[in-house]
Amino acid sequence: MAAGSRILYLHGFCSSPASWKARLLGDCMVARGLGDRFSCPVLPPAPLAAIASAEAVLAGAAGETTLVGSSLGGYYASWLAEKHDLRAVLINPAVMAPELLGGLVGRHSNFHSGESFDFTDEHVAELRLLEAPQVCAQRYLLLVETGDEVLDYRQALARYAGSRQIVIEGGDHSFLSFPRLLPQIIEFCGL
């Protein structure tokens, strides 16, 4: 285990630190005596504010941080990984986030808190600013399920060609295989 290694988990659109994957990974870290090395901030709906929240955690973190991002969190993780020279685990990442979420402009509610928010055309424009122009494949572990009903997993395979990839037949956007892949995730994060 690398001294001071940490995980910063970035949740998806309409999600929160209460998501089952964030809780499961956090619980796994606690069970290993590493609970203080796991962070999962509440990401605001506005993309630039979400990135600012994540960067505030990164700025206060000692040691090497590996990002773990699910869906939209995977999109953010890719941008942050390239900007800050970090490794990242991407879980069913929203590779084409501006196009996908451009169709979701309007009023939404957080899945866990029920808090309502407006997702606007300005937010879609912010997403475009956060697209990593190139990715360094060696820094990523890509986890996708072919049954993802929200995203086309093949876009992620193409975007992160050359990265370590685990492709699971079936499943869905929530990434049902997450519990059994926790050991690989923890190992990739250097913990």
ZAPA-790030 format. One line per 8 residues: their letters; for each residue x, y, z of N, C-alpha, C, CB. Coordinates in Angstrom, 1 decimal. Each point is the difference from the previous one (the first is absolute). Last residue first. Glycine has a CB too. Layout:
! ZAPA-790030
A	X/Y/Z/X/Y/Z/X/Y/Z/X/Y/Z; ...
This chain:
! ZAPA-790030
LGCFEIIQ	-4.2/1.0/-2.7/-0.3/-0.2/1.4/-0.1/-1.4/0.5/-1.2/2.1/-0.2; 1.8/0.3/-4.3/1.2/-0.1/0.7/-0.2/-0.2/1.5/1.0/1.3/-1.7; -4.1/-1.1/-2.2/0.2/1.2/0.7/1.2/0.0/0.9/-2.5/0.3/-0.1; 1.2/-4.2/-2.3/0.3/1.1/-1.0/0.3/1.3/0.7/-1.4/-1.2/-1.7; -0.3/-2.3/4.4/1.4/-0.3/-0.5/0.5/1.1/-1.0/-0.4/-2.5/0.4; -4.1/2.7/1.0/0.9/0.3/1.2/1.5/-0.2/-0.4/-1.8/-0.7/1.6; -1.5/-0.7/-4.7/0.0/1.4/0.1/1.0/0.5/1.1/-2.5/0.0/-0.7; 1.8/-4.6/0.1/0.7/0.6/-1.1/0.1/1.5/0.1/-0.7/-2.0/-1.5
PLLRPFSL	-2.0/-0.3/4.7/1.5/-0.3/0.2/0.8/0.6/-1.2/-0.6/-2.1/1.2; -4.2/2.5/-1.5/0.7/0.9/1.0/1.4/-0.3/0.2/-2.2/0.2/1.2; -1.3/-2.4/-4.1/1.2/0.7/-0.5/0.7/0.9/1.0/-1.0/-0.2/-2.2; -3.2/-2.2/3.0/1.1/-1.0/-0.2/1.3/0.6/-0.6/-1.9/-1.6/-0.3; -2.0/4.5/1.2/0.5/-0.7/1.3/1.2/-1.0/-0.3/-2.3/0.3/0.9; 0.2/2.0/-4.7/0.8/0.8/0.8/0.5/-0.7/1.3/-1.2/2.0/-0.8; -1.9/-3.1/-3.1/1.2/-0.8/0.3/0.9/0.6/1.1/-0.1/-0.9/-2.3; -3.9/3.0/0.3/-0.4/-1.1/0.9/1.2/-0.8/0.5/-2.2/-0.1/-1.1
FSHDGGEI	1.1/4.8/-1.2/1.2/-0.8/0.1/-0.1/-1.1/1.1/1.4/1.9/-0.9; -4.6/1.6/-1.0/0.5/0.1/1.4/1.3/-0.8/0.2/-2.4/0.3/0.7; 0.1/-0.3/-4.9/0.7/1.2/0.2/0.5/0.1/1.4/-1.3/1.1/-1.7; 0.6/-6.0/0.1/-0.7/1.2/-0.3/0.8/1.2/0.4/-2.2/-1.2/0.3; 2.7/-4.7/-1.5/0.0/1.1/1.0/-0.8/1.2/-0.5/2.3/-0.7/0.7; 0.3/-2.9/-4.0/-1.2/0.2/0.8/0.1/1.2/0.9/-0.5/-2.4/-0.1; 5.1/0.3/-1.1/-1.3/-0.2/-0.8/-1.2/0.2/0.9/1.2/-1.6/-1.6; 3.7/3.9/2.2/-0.9/-1.0/0.6/-1.2/-0.1/-0.9/0.8/0.4/2.4
VIQRSGAY	4.6/1.5/-2.5/-1.3/0.1/-0.7/-0.9/-1.2/0.5/1.0/1.2/-2.0; 3.7/1.8/3.2/-0.8/-1.2/0.5/-1.4/0.2/-0.6/1.4/-0.4/2.1; 4.0/2.6/-3.1/-1.5/0.0/-0.1/-0.6/-1.3/0.5/0.2/1.5/-2.0; 4.5/2.0/1.6/-0.5/-1.3/0.6/-1.5/0.1/0.0/2.1/-0.3/1.5; 0.0/3.1/-5.3/0.0/0.0/1.5/-0.3/-1.4/0.5/-0.8/2.4/0.0; 0.8/-1.3/-4.7/1.4/-0.1/0.6/0.0/0.1/1.5/0.8/1.0/-2.1; -4.8/1.3/-0.2/0.7/-1.1/-0.6/1.4/0.0/0.5/-1.4/0.2/-2.1; -2.6/2.7/3.2/1.0/-0.4/0.9/0.8/-1.3/-0.6/-1.3/1.0/2.0
RALAQRYD	-2.3/1.0/-4.5/0.6/1.2/0.6/1.3/-0.4/0.9/-2.3/1.1/0.0; -0.5/-4.6/-1.9/0.8/0.8/-1.0/0.8/1.1/0.6/-1.8/-0.6/-1.7; -1.1/-1.8/4.5/1.1/-0.9/-0.5/0.9/0.7/-1.0/-1.5/-2.0/0.4; -2.4/4.2/1.1/1.0/0.0/1.0/1.2/-0.9/-0.4/-1.7/0.4/1.7; -2.1/-0.3/-4.5/0.7/1.3/0.0/1.1/0.1/1.0/-2.2/1.0/-0.8; -0.6/-4.9/0.7/1.0/0.0/-1.0/0.7/1.4/-0.2/-1.3/-1.8/-1.2; -2.4/1.0/4.2/1.2/-0.4/0.5/1.2/0.0/-1.0/-1.2/-1.4/1.7; -3.4/4.3/-1.4/0.5/-1.0/-0.9/1.5/-0.4/0.5/-1.5/0.8/-2.0
LVEDGTEV	-2.7/1.1/5.2/1.2/0.4/-0.8/0.4/-1.2/-0.9/0.8/1.6/1.8; -4.7/-1.9/0.9/0.1/1.5/-0.1/1.1/0.3/-1.0/-0.8/0.3/2.4; -0.3/-4.8/-0.9/-1.1/0.5/-0.7/0.0/1.5/-0.3/-1.3/-1.8/1.0; 4.9/-2.5/-0.1/-0.3/1.4/0.4/-1.1/0.6/-0.9/2.4/0.3/0.9; -0.1/-4.8/-1.0/-1.5/0.2/0.1/-0.4/1.4/0.5/-0.2/-2.4/0.4; 4.8/0.7/-0.8/-0.6/0.1/-1.4/-1.5/0.3/0.1/1.8/-1.6/-0.8; 2.0/3.1/4.4/-0.9/-1.1/-0.2/-0.7/0.2/-1.3/-0.3/-0.3/2.5; 5.3/2.1/-0.3/-1.2/0.2/-0.7/-0.9/-1.2/0.0/1.1/1.7/-1.4
LLLYRQAC	3.7/1.0/3.3/-0.9/-1.1/0.4/-1.3/0.3/-0.7/1.1/-0.4/2.2; 4.5/1.9/-2.3/-1.4/0.2/-0.5/-0.8/-1.2/0.3/0.9/1.5/-1.9; 3.8/1.1/3.5/-0.6/-1.3/0.1/-1.5/0.3/-0.4/1.6/-0.9/1.8; 3.1/4.1/-2.8/-1.4/-0.4/0.2/-0.2/-1.4/0.2/-0.6/1.9/-1.3; 4.7/0.8/0.1/-0.5/0.4/1.3/-1.3/-0.5/0.4/1.3/2.1/-0.4; 1.0/-2.9/-3.9/0.6/-0.7/1.1/-0.5/0.4/1.4/2.0/-0.2/-1.5; -3.4/2.4/-2.8/-0.6/-1.3/0.3/0.6/-0.7/1.2/-0.5/-0.2/-2.3; 0.0/5.4/1.1/1.2/-0.9/0.1/-0.5/-1.4/0.5/1.6/2.0/0.4
VQPAELLR	-4.4/2.0/-3.3/0.2/-0.7/1.3/1.2/-0.9/-0.1/-2.5/0.0/0.4; 0.3/4.9/-2.7/0.7/-1.3/-0.2/0.0/-0.7/1.4/1.4/0.9/-2.0; -3.9/3.0/1.7/0.2/-0.1/-1.4/0.7/-1.3/-0.3/0.2/2.4/-0.2; -3.7/-1.4/4.2/1.5/-0.2/-0.1/0.3/-0.2/-1.5/0.2/-1.0/2.3; -4.4/3.7/-0.3/0.3/-1.2/-0.7/1.5/-0.1/-0.2/-2.2/0.1/-1.2; -0.5/3.5/3.4/0.6/-1.0/0.8/0.4/-1.3/-0.7/-1.2/0.9/1.9; -1.3/2.9/-3.7/1.3/0.5/0.4/0.8/-1.0/0.7/-1.0/2.3/0.2; -3.4/-3.3/-1.4/0.8/0.1/-1.2/1.4/0.5/0.3/-2.0/0.4/-1.4
LEAVHEDT	-1.3/-0.3/4.7/0.5/-1.4/-0.2/0.9/0.0/-1.2/-2.1/-1.0/0.9; -0.1/5.0/0.0/1.1/-0.3/1.0/0.5/-1.4/-0.2/-1.0/1.6/1.6; -2.7/-0.4/-4.1/1.1/0.7/-0.5/1.2/-0.2/0.9/-1.5/1.7/-1.0; -2.6/-3.4/2.5/0.5/-0.8/-1.2/1.3/0.7/-0.6/-2.4/-0.8/-0.4; 0.2/3.1/3.8/0.6/-1.1/0.5/0.6/-0.9/-1.1/-1.5/0.1/2.1; -1.2/3.5/-3.3/1.3/0.5/0.5/0.8/-1.2/0.6/-1.0/2.3/0.4; -3.4/-3.0/-1.7/0.9/0.0/-1.2/1.4/0.5/0.4/-2.0/0.4/-1.5; -0.7/-2.5/5.6/-0.2/1.0/-1.1/0.9/-0.2/-1.2/-0.8/1.6/1.8
FDFSEGSH	-1.8/-3.9/2.9/1.2/-0.2/-0.8/-0.2/0.7/-1.3/0.5/-2.3/1.0; -2.6/2.7/4.3/-0.2/0.2/-1.5/1.4/-0.3/-0.7/-1.9/1.7/0.4; -0.4/-3.8/4.4/1.0/1.0/-0.6/-0.4/0.1/-1.5/1.8/-0.5/1.8; -3.5/-1.8/3.5/-0.2/0.3/-1.4/1.0/1.0/-0.5/-2.5/-0.4/0.3; 2.4/-3.6/3.7/0.2/1.4/-0.2/-0.1/0.3/-1.6/1.5/0.2/2.1; -1.5/-4.5/0.3/-1.3/0.5/-0.5/0.1/1.5/-0.3/-1.2/-1.7/1.3; 4.6/-1.7/0.3/-0.5/1.1/0.9/-1.3/0.5/-0.4/2.3/0.7/0.4; -0.2/-4.2/-2.9/0.1/-0.4/1.4/-0.6/1.1/0.9/2.0/-1.3/-0.5
FNSHRGVL	-1.8/1.6/-4.4/-0.5/-1.4/0.3/-0.1/-0.2/1.5/0.9/-0.8/-2.2; -1.3/5.7/0.0/1.0/-0.9/0.4/-0.6/-1.3/0.4/1.5/1.9/0.8; -3.9/1.2/-4.4/0.1/-0.2/1.4/1.1/-1.0/0.3/-2.4/0.4/0.3; 0.9/3.4/-4.5/0.3/-1.4/0.4/0.0/0.0/1.5/1.4/-0.4/-2.0; -2.7/3.6/-2.8/-0.1/-0.1/1.5/0.3/-1.5/0.3/-1.6/1.9/0.2; 3.7/0.1/-4.8/-1.3/0.1/0.7/0.1/-0.2/1.5/-1.1/-0.7/-2.1; 3.9/-1.2/-2.4/-0.1/1.4/0.5/-1.4/0.1/0.6/1.6/1.0/-1.7; 0.6/-4.9/-0.6/-0.6/0.0/1.4/-0.2/1.4/0.6/1.0/-2.3/0.3
GGLLEPAM	1.3/1.1/-4.5/-1.4/-0.5/-0.2/-0.8/0.0/1.3/0.7/-1.3/-1.9; 3.9/2.4/1.8/-0.7/1.0/-0.8/-1.4/-0.3/-0.2/2.1/0.5/-1.1; 0.9/-3.6/3.1/-0.7/0.9/0.9/-0.6/1.2/-0.7/1.6/-0.7/1.8; 0.9/-2.5/-4.5/-1.0/-0.7/0.9/-0.8/1.0/0.8/1.5/-2.0/0.0; 2.0/3.8/-2.5/-1.1/-0.5/-0.9/-1.1/-0.7/0.8/1.7/-0.2/-1.9; 2.3/1.6/4.2/-0.8/1.2/-0.5/-1.2/-0.4/-0.8/2.1/1.3/0.1; 0.8/-4.9/1.6/-0.8/0.7/0.9/-0.8/1.2/-0.5/1.6/-0.8/1.7; 1.1/-3.4/-3.4/-0.6/1.1/-0.8/-0.9/0.8/0.9/0.2/-1.4/-2.1
VAPNILVA	2.0/-2.2/4.1/1.1/0.5/-0.9/-0.5/1.2/-0.8/0.9/-2.3/-0.2; -2.2/0.0/4.9/-0.7/0.7/-1.0/1.0/0.7/-1.0/-1.9/0.4/1.7; 2.8/-5.1/1.2/0.1/1.4/-0.1/-0.8/0.6/-1.1/2.3/-0.2/0.9; -1.8/-4.3/1.9/-1.0/0.4/-1.0/0.0/1.5/-0.2/-1.4/-1.9/0.7; 4.9/1.3/2.4/-1.1/-1.0/0.1/-1.1/0.5/-0.9/0.6/-0.7/2.4; 5.0/1.5/-1.4/-1.2/0.5/-0.7/-1.0/-1.1/0.0/1.3/1.7/-1.4; 3.5/-0.2/4.1/-0.9/-1.1/-0.3/-1.3/0.6/-0.5/1.0/-1.5/1.8; 4.2/3.7/-1.6/-1.4/0.0/0.2/-0.6/-1.3/-0.4/-0.1/2.5/-0.4
RLDHKEAL	5.0/0.7/1.6/-0.6/-1.2/-0.6/-1.5/0.1/0.3/2.2/-1.4/0.3; 1.0/5.9/-1.0/-0.5/-1.0/0.9/-0.5/-1.3/-0.7/-0.6/1.9/1.6; 2.3/3.0/-2.8/0.9/-1.1/-0.1/-0.4/-1.1/1.0/1.8/1.5/-0.9; -4.2/2.7/0.0/0.8/-0.1/1.2/1.0/-1.2/-0.1/-1.8/1.2/1.3; -1.3/0.0/-4.9/0.5/1.3/0.4/1.0/-0.2/1.2/-2.2/1.0/-0.7; 0.0/-4.8/-1.1/0.9/0.5/-1.0/0.6/1.4/0.5/-1.3/-1.1/-1.8; -1.9/-1.1/4.5/1.2/-0.8/-0.1/1.0/0.6/-1.0/-1.4/-2.0/0.6; -2.8/4.1/-0.1/0.9/0.2/1.2/1.3/-0.8/-0.1/-2.0/0.5/1.3
WSAYYGGL	-1.4/-1.2/-4.6/0.6/1.3/-0.1/1.0/0.3/1.1/-2.2/0.7/-1.1; -0.1/-4.8/1.3/0.9/0.0/-1.1/0.6/1.4/-0.2/-1.3/-1.8/-1.1; -2.0/1.2/4.4/1.3/-0.6/0.4/1.0/0.0/-1.2/-1.3/-1.5/1.6; -3.2/3.0/-2.4/0.8/1.0/0.8/1.4/-0.6/0.4/-2.2/0.9/0.9; -0.7/-3.7/-3.1/0.3/1.0/-0.9/0.9/1.1/0.7/-2.1/-0.4/-1.3; 0.2/-3.0/3.8/1.1/-0.6/-0.8/0.5/1.1/-1.0/-0.9/-2.3/0.3; -2.9/3.2/2.3/1.2/0.1/0.9/1.3/-0.6/-0.8/-1.5/-0.2/2.1; -2.8/-0.2/-4.0/0.5/1.4/-0.1/1.3/0.2/0.8/-2.4/0.8/-0.5
SSGVLTTE	1.7/-5.6/0.6/-0.8/0.7/-0.9/0.5/1.5/-0.3/-2.0/-1.4/0.8; 4.5/-0.5/3.1/-1.1/-0.8/-0.6/-0.8/0.9/-0.8/-0.1/-1.5/1.9; 5.4/1.3/0.3/-1.1/0.8/-0.5/-1.0/-0.9/-0.6/1.4/2.0/-0.3; 3.3/-1.5/3.5/-0.9/-1.0/-0.4/-1.3/0.7/-0.4/1.0/-1.8/1.5; 4.6/3.1/-0.7/-1.4/0.3/-0.2/-0.8/-1.2/-0.3/0.7/2.3/-0.8; 4.0/-1.6/3.7/-0.5/-0.6/-1.2/-1.5/0.4/0.0/1.7/-1.9/0.0; 3.0/4.1/2.5/-1.5/-0.3/-0.1/-0.3/-0.6/-1.3/-0.5/2.0/1.4; 5.0/-1.3/2.2/-0.5/-0.2/-1.4/-1.5/-0.3/0.0/2.3/-0.8/-0.7
GAAGALVA	-0.1/3.8/4.7/0.3/-1.2/-0.6/-0.7/-0.1/-1.4/0.1/-1.1/2.2; -2.3/4.4/1.1/1.4/-0.4/0.1/0.2/-1.4/-0.7/0.3/1.4/2.2; -4.3/2.6/-2.7/0.4/-1.4/0.1/1.5/-0.1/0.1/-2.1/-0.7/-1.2; -0.7/4.7/0.3/0.2/-0.3/1.4/0.5/-1.4/0.3/-1.8/1.7/0.4; 0.8/-0.1/-4.9/1.0/1.0/0.6/0.3/-0.3/1.5/-0.8/1.7/-1.7; -2.6/-4.3/-0.6/1.4/-0.3/-0.5/1.0/0.9/0.6/-0.9/-0.8/-2.1; -3.6/1.8/3.0/0.4/-1.3/0.7/1.4/-0.3/-0.4/-2.4/-0.8/0.0; 0.6/4.3/-2.3/0.2/0.4/1.4/0.4/-1.2/0.8/-1.7/1.9/-0.3
EASAIAAL	0.5/-2.6/-4.2/1.3/0.6/0.1/0.3/0.5/1.4/-0.1/0.6/-2.4; -4.2/-2.2/1.5/0.9/-1.1/-0.1/1.5/0.5/0.2/-1.6/-1.3/-1.5; -1.9/4.5/1.3/-0.1/-0.8/1.2/1.0/-1.1/0.0/-2.4/0.5/0.1; 2.1/2.0/-4.0/0.6/0.8/1.1/-0.1/-0.7/1.3/-0.6/2.1/-1.2; -1.5/-4.0/-2.5/1.4/-0.1/-0.1/0.7/0.8/1.1/-0.2/-0.3/-2.5; -4.4/0.7/2.3/0.3/-1.4/0.3/1.5/-0.2/0.0/-2.2/-0.8/-0.9; 0.5/4.8/-0.7/-0.1/0.0/1.5/0.4/-1.4/0.5/-1.8/1.8/0.0; 1.4/-1.2/-4.6/1.2/0.7/0.4/0.0/0.0/1.6/0.0/1.4/-2.1
PAPPLVPC	-3.8/-3.4/0.0/1.2/-0.7/-0.2/1.3/0.7/0.5/-1.1/-1.0/-1.9; -3.9/1.1/4.0/0.7/0.8/-0.9/1.4/-0.6/-0.2/-1.3/2.1/0.6; -1.6/-4.0/2.6/-0.5/-0.2/-1.3/0.8/0.7/-1.1/-2.3/-0.5/0.9; 4.7/-0.7/3.8/-1.1/0.8/-0.5/-0.4/-0.4/-1.4/0.8/1.9/1.5; 1.5/-5.3/2.1/0.3/0.8/-1.2/-1.2/0.8/-0.4/1.7/-1.7/-0.8; 0.3/-0.6/5.5/-1.3/0.3/-0.8/0.4/0.9/-1.1/-1.5/-0.2/2.0; 5.3/-3.1/-0.1/-0.7/1.3/0.2/-1.3/0.0/-0.7/2.2/1.2/0.3; 1.3/-4.9/1.5/-1.0/0.1/-1.0/-0.8/1.2/0.3/-0.1/-2.5/-0.3
SFRDGLGR	5.0/-0.4/1.9/-0.8/1.3/-0.1/-1.1/-0.2/-1.1/1.9/1.4/0.9; 2.1/-4.4/2.3/-1.1/0.0/-1.0/-0.8/1.3/0.1/-0.1/-2.5/0.1; 3.7/0.9/2.8/0.6/0.2/-1.3/-1.0/0.0/-1.1/2.1/-1.0/0.9; -2.9/0.2/3.8/0.4/1.4/-0.1/0.7/0.3/-1.3/0.3/0.0/2.5; -1.8/-4.5/-1.4/-1.2/0.9/-0.1/0.5/1.5/-0.2/-1.4/-1.6/1.3; 3.7/-3.0/-0.8/0.4/1.1/-0.9/-1.1/1.1/-0.2/1.6/-1.6/-1.1; -1.4/-3.0/3.3/0.6/1.0/0.8/0.5/1.2/-0.7/0.7/-1.9/1.4; -3.4/-1.9/-3.1/1.5/-0.2/-0.1/0.8/1.0/0.9/-0.4/-0.8/-2.4
AVMCDGLL	-4.4/1.1/2.2/0.3/-1.4/0.4/1.5/-0.3/-0.1/-2.3/-0.7/-0.7; 0.7/4.8/-1.0/0.0/0.0/1.5/0.3/-1.4/0.5/-1.8/1.8/0.0; 1.5/-1.3/-4.6/1.2/0.7/0.5/0.0/0.0/1.5/0.0/1.4/-2.1; -3.8/-3.2/0.0/1.2/-0.9/-0.2/1.2/0.7/0.5/-1.1/-1.0/-2.0; -2.8/3.5/2.1/0.0/-1.0/1.0/1.1/-1.0/-0.1/-2.5/0.2/0.0; 2.1/3.1/-3.4/0.3/0.6/1.3/0.0/-1.0/1.1/-0.9/2.2/-0.8; -0.6/-3.6/-3.4/1.4/0.2/0.0/0.5/0.7/1.3/-0.1/0.2/-2.5; -4.5/-0.9/2.1/0.7/-1.3/0.0/1.5/0.2/0.0/-1.9/-1.0/-1.2
RAKWSAPS	-0.8/4.8/0.7/-0.1/-0.5/1.4/0.7/-1.3/0.1/-2.2/1.1/0.2; 1.9/0.9/-4.5/0.8/0.8/0.9/0.0/-0.6/1.4/-0.5/2.1/-1.4; -2.3/-4.2/-1.7/1.4/-0.2/-0.3/1.0/0.8/0.9/-0.7/-0.5/-2.4; -4.1/1.1/2.7/0.5/-1.3/0.5/1.4/-0.3/-0.2/-2.3/-0.8/-0.3; 0.6/5.8/1.0/-0.2/-1.0/-1.0/0.6/-1.3/0.5/0.1/1.7/-1.9; 0.0/2.7/4.1/-0.9/-1.1/0.5/-0.2/-1.1/-1.0/-1.1/1.7/1.4; 3.5/2.5/-2.2/0.9/-1.0/0.8/-0.9/-1.1/0.6/1.6/1.9/0.5; -3.7/0.1/-4.9/0.6/0.7/1.2/0.9/-1.0/0.7/-2.0/1.4/0.3
SCFGHLYL	-1.2/-0.1/-5.3/0.4/-1.0/1.1/0.7/0.8/1.1/0.3/-1.8/-1.7; -1.9/3.4/-2.7/-1.1/-0.2/0.9/0.3/-0.9/1.2/-1.5/0.4/-1.9; 5.1/-0.7/-1.7/-1.0/0.9/-0.1/-1.2/-0.4/0.8/0.7/0.6/-2.3; 3.9/-2.9/3.8/-0.6/0.4/-1.2/-1.1/1.1/0.1/0.5/-2.3/-0.8; 4.1/1.5/4.1/-1.3/-0.6/-0.4/-0.6/0.5/-1.3/-0.4/-0.3/2.4; 5.5/-0.4/-0.2/-0.8/1.1/-0.6/-1.3/-0.7/-0.5/2.0/1.4/-0.7; 2.4/-2.3/4.4/-1.1/-0.6/-0.8/-0.9/1.2/-0.5/0.1/-2.2/1.3; 5.2/1.3/0.5/-1.0/1.1/-0.1/-1.1/-0.6/-1.0/1.7/2.0/0.5
IRSGAAM	2.6/-4.2/2.6/-1.0/-0.1/-1.0/-1.0/1.2/0.1/0.2/-2.5/0.0; 5.4/1.3/1.5/-1.4/0.4/0.4/-0.9/-0.2/-1.2/0.8/1.7/1.6; 4.6/-2.7/0.8/-0.9/-0.1/-1.1/-1.5/0.3/0.4/1.6/-1.7/-1.1; 2.6/1.6/3.9/-0.8/1.2/-0.3/-0.9/-0.1/-1.1/1.8/1.2/1.0; 2.0/-4.7/-1.0/-0.2/0.9/1.2/-0.8/1.2/-0.5/2.1/-0.8/1.2; -2.5/-4.0/-3.6/0.8/1.3/-0.1/-0.4/0.9/1.2/0.1/-0.2/-2.5; -0.3/-5.3/2.3/-0.8/1.2/0.0/0.9/1.2/0.0/-1.9/-1.2/1.2
